[in-house]
Amino acid sequence: MTTTFRLQPGELNESFLEKLRAMFRDRELEVVVHETDEETEADYPFDNPAQAKFLEQEIRHVENGGEMVRVTLDDLRSTAR
């Protein structure tokens, strides 16, 4: 599974790490960090209110112990309509 987070350096805090732990539990992770280019809708779905709502609901679901749900780009696009 691949997940992309786009954030500012100041957002790399304990709260962010706890969210990662909740999302990935006991799986081994590989962390790659790079600077971002200009934002695009495809790169940053939180710019779209419908997509942001959907993603925030899924994050809360996982944080509350729910199972991880695999979401494709097509799934996100369908929530934006």
C-alpha positions as CSV (number, residue, x, y, z in Angstrom):
1,M,0.0,0.0,0.0
2,T,1.2,3.5,-0.8
3,T,0.0,6.6,1.0
4,T,1.2,10.1,0.2
5,F,1.1,12.9,2.8
6,R,1.7,16.5,1.8
7,L,2.5,18.7,4.8
8,Q,4.8,21.4,6.2
9,P,7.8,20.5,8.3
10,G,6.1,21.9,11.4
11,E,3.4,19.3,11.0
12,L,5.9,16.5,11.5
13,N,5.0,16.0,15.2
14,E,3.9,13.3,17.6
15,S,0.3,13.6,16.5
16,F,1.4,12.8,12.9
17,L,3.4,9.8,14.0
18,E,0.5,8.5,16.0
19,K,-1.7,8.7,12.9
20,L,0.9,6.7,10.9
21,R,1.1,4.1,13.7
22,A,-2.7,3.7,13.7
23,M,-2.8,3.4,9.9
24,F,-0.1,0.9,9.4
25,R,0.0,-0.9,12.8
26,D,2.7,-3.6,12.8
27,R,3.7,-3.4,9.1
28,E,7.2,-2.3,8.2
29,L,7.4,1.1,6.5
30,E,9.8,2.8,4.1
31,V,9.9,6.6,4.5
32,V,10.9,8.7,1.6
33,V,10.9,12.5,1.9
34,H,11.2,15.0,-1.0
35,E,10.2,18.5,-1.7
36,T,6.9,19.0,-3.6
37,D,6.3,20.8,-6.9
38,E,3.3,23.0,-7.5
39,E,0.1,21.7,-6.1
40,T,-2.4,20.0,-8.5
41,E,-5.8,18.6,-7.7
42,A,-4.5,15.1,-8.4
43,D,-1.6,15.6,-5.9
44,Y,-3.6,17.2,-3.2
45,P,-7.1,15.9,-2.8
46,F,-7.8,17.9,0.3
47,D,-8.3,21.0,-2.0
48,N,-11.6,19.4,-3.1
49,P,-14.2,19.7,-0.2
50,A,-16.0,16.4,-1.1
51,Q,-12.7,14.5,-1.3
52,A,-11.5,16.1,1.9
53,K,-14.6,15.0,3.8
54,F,-14.3,11.5,2.5
55,L,-10.7,11.2,3.4
56,E,-11.1,12.7,6.9
57,Q,-13.9,10.2,7.6
58,E,-11.7,7.3,6.6
59,I,-8.8,8.6,8.7
60,R,-11.1,8.8,11.8
61,H,-12.4,5.3,11.0
62,V,-8.8,3.9,11.1
63,E,-7.9,6.0,14.2
64,N,-10.9,4.4,16.0
65,G,-9.7,0.9,15.3
66,G,-11.6,0.3,12.0
67,E,-10.1,-1.7,9.1
68,M,-8.0,0.1,6.5
69,V,-10.0,0.7,3.3
70,R,-8.2,0.7,0.0
71,V,-9.2,3.8,-2.1
72,T,-8.4,4.3,-5.7
73,L,-8.1,7.6,-7.5
74,D,-11.3,6.7,-9.3
75,D,-13.0,6.2,-5.9
76,L,-11.9,9.7,-4.9
77,R,-13.1,11.2,-8.2
78,S,-16.5,9.6,-7.8
79,T,-17.0,11.3,-4.4
80,A,-16.3,14.7,-5.9
81,R,-19.2,14.5,-8.3
